Amino acid sequence: MTAHTTIALSATGKRVGESHPKATLTDHEVDLLLELRDEGFSLSWLAGKFEIAKTTAHSIVTGRTRATQPATYRAQKPHVRGV
């Protein structure tokens, strides 16, 4: 029995959120980062807390990155190597 992974896709079929191969934060972590920013925490503090660059924290807060909402989801089988 193989487990499937759920992949979030944009309207154009591209991976978004934590499904994106270059994502460094989970969707939950992004939500938490945004909540903490709304509570008044600085970008420097958030960057340190989440172990990301200050520019990355700024990009998330301003909506430059991680702003695309999933339009659909699909199941993907895990890659099996060495078989």
N, C-alpha and C positions, 0 to 999 in steps of 0.2 A: 504494500500500500504506500503510495507516494503522496506526500503532502503538497498542496498547491499554495502558491504565494499570490496574494491579491495585489494587482498593479493598478494604480490610479492613473488615468489618462485624461489629457485635455481634450477640448473639442477637435483639435487637429491631430489627435492620436499620439501626442508626445507624453512621456512620463512626467508626472508632476509630484510635488511634495516629497515625502520620504521615499517614494518609489523611484525618484530620479537617481541615477548612478552616482552623481556628484553630491548628493545631499549629505550634509554633515550633522544635521539635527533631525530628530523625529518630528512628526506633525505635533505631537504633544508638547515637545520642547519649544517649538515655535509659538504655540498658543500660550505657554507659560511665559516666554520671553515678552510677548506682546502685553500680557496682563501686568507683568512687573513694570514694564515701561509706562503703562497707563497709571500705575501707582506712584510713578515719579522716580524710579531708579535710573541712574545715568547709563549712557551707552558704554562707558568704560567699565562700570560695575557689571553690566550685563555680559559684556564680552569676556570678562574674567570668569564670571560664574559659569558660563556655557562653554568656555575654552574655545572661543572663536575670535576672529579679528574684530576690532571696533567697526571697521568698514562693513563687515558682514552683518553685524548687529544693526547698523544704520540702514543697510539695504533691505533688511527684513522689516524694520519699523516703518520705513517710508514706502514699502510696497514694491520696491524695485525687484526684489526676489521673493519667492514663495508666496506670490499674490494670486497665482492662477488656481482656481478651484477645479477639482476633478469634474469632468463631464460624464465620465463612465468608468467602469472598472472591468478588469478581466483577470481570469485566473491564469497563472503561469506555472508550469511544472519546474521544479528546481533542476539546475544543470547537474548532470552526473558526469564526473571526470574519472578517467582511468578505468573505464569499463570496456 
